[in-house]
């Protein structure tokens, strides 16, 4: 764990200096999937499950806004079981802002829905809402967004400020849907 945290510090310094080479991206991929996509076991027990390493790597990937980073973050958001890692992946996906064919929004909605059933976490729901606010402009089919935000609005496992933010976003989504429908009719 200690070596991986030191590696993250070196990667952070490299990114801050503008180094986004293939080696840096490959190292971030490796660390973001630590214990998830690349597993080490001893006597059947997973020995490299380091959610904090995955979380930090996901947050750093937002500083390298490429299609590859987006795809890696989507796979982590969908596959990870740790809410703080999923939240970091969702936050980074929102910051990257690439949403071709609504695949990013659909992945975020899937990750949130799965987590909402198994382990509803207000911090993840908040990151989902923040990402949606950024991605709403590039989303063609707003139905996925509206369904996901509605689920957050009506789920009382979440704290009140998160549900209120969801209600506010839902109102904005319905206004934009109505305005786009009326402009389509003209």
N, C-alpha and C positions, 0 to 999 in steps of 0.2 A: 504494500500500500504506500509506504513512504517513498519508494522509488517512483511510483506513478504520480504522486503529488509533486515531486520535484520535477518530473518530466513536464507536467502541466505548467509549472512556473516558467520553465524554459520555453515552452511553446507560446505562452502568453507574451513573454518578452519578444520572441521572434515575430509574432503577429503585430505587436505594438510598433516594431521597427519596420513593418511593411513586408515581411517575408511571408508570402502565401504560396510557397513552392509545393511541388508534389510531395516532398518528404514531410512537410508540416501537415498537409492534408491527410496523408496516410497515417501519420502518428495520431492525429485527432480521431480519425476513423477507428483506429485500434483502441484508443482509450474510451471512446464513446460506447464501444461495444464490449468493454471489459466485463466479463462475467455473463454476458448476454449472447453475443455472436461468437466470441472466442472464450471458451470455458476450459478451466484447468480443474481437474478433480484428483483427490487423494482418497482412496478407499470409498469411492462413490460420492464423496462430499465435495461440493463446489467450494474451491478455496480462493477464487478470485472475484467474488461478488462484492464489488466496490461501488455502490450507488453514488457516492460523493464524487468519485472520479468521473463516472459517466455524466453526472449533472454538470460538472465544470467543463468537460469536453463539449457537451451539447451547447452550453452558453458561448463557448469560444467559436464554435462553428458558425454562429451568426455573423462573425466578423469576416467570414469568407463566403460571401453570398453567391454560390454557384449552384448549378443544377445537381451536381454530385453531393454537395452539402445538404441540399433539400431532400434528396432521396435517402441519404443516410439518416437524417433526422426523422423522416417519415417512418422508416423502418424501426427506429428506436421508439418513437411515440406509440406505434402500434404493438410492438412486441414486449416492451418493458412492463414490469409489474410494480415498480416503485413510483408513487405519485410525484415525488420531487424531481425525478428524472424525466418523467413524461411532461411535467410542467416546464422544465427547462427546454426540452425539445420543442414543445408548442410555442414557447416564447421566441425561440430562435427561428422557428418557421415563420412566425409573424414578422419578425425583423427582416428576414430574407425577402419575404413578400412575393415569391414565385408561386403562382397558382394556375398553371396551365391546365385546362379542362377540369378545373375545380378539384384536382386530385389532392391538393394540400388541405383544403377545407373538409373534404370527405374523410381524409385520414385523421384530422383533428377531431371531427365529429365522432368517428368510430372509437378513437382512443378515449374520448370523454365519456361516451355512452358505456363502454366497457368498464371504465373506472367508476362511473356513477352507480352501476349495479353492484360491483364488488367492494368498492371502497371509496365512497363519495368524499372528496376533499375540496374544501373551499378554495385553497390556494391554486389547485389545478383548474377549477372552474373559472377563477379570476383570470388566469393566463389564457384560457380558451377564449373568454370574452374579449380580452385585449387583442389577441391574434385576429379574431373575427372583425374587430373594428378596423384593423389595418387591411385585411384581405377582402372586405366587403366590396370595395370598388372593382376588384379584379374577378369577382365571382359572377359567373353567368347564371347559374341556377341557384337562386336564393332560398329554395325550399329546404335544402340541407341545413343552411344557416338558421333559418327560422325554426325548424324542428329542434335543432340542438339548443338554441337559446331558450325556446319555450320549455324544454326539459329542465334547464337550470332554473328558470323562473318559478316553476311549480314544485321544485324539490326542496322540502324543508330540512334536509340534511345540511344544506348550505347556510352560511350565516346571512343575516338580513342584508348587509351592504352588497354582497355578491348578487343576491336575488334582485335587489333594486337596480343594480347596474345592468343585469340581464333584461329587466323590464324596460329600462331606458333604451337599450340597444334594440329591443324588439319593437318599440314604438318607432324608432328611426328606420328600421328595416321595413316596417309596414308602410310608412310614409313614402319611402323610396320605391317600394313595389307599386303603390297606388299611382305615384307620379309617372313611373315608367309604363304602367298600363294605360294611363290616359294619353301619354305621348305616342304609344303604339296605336291607339285607336284613331288618332288624328292622322 
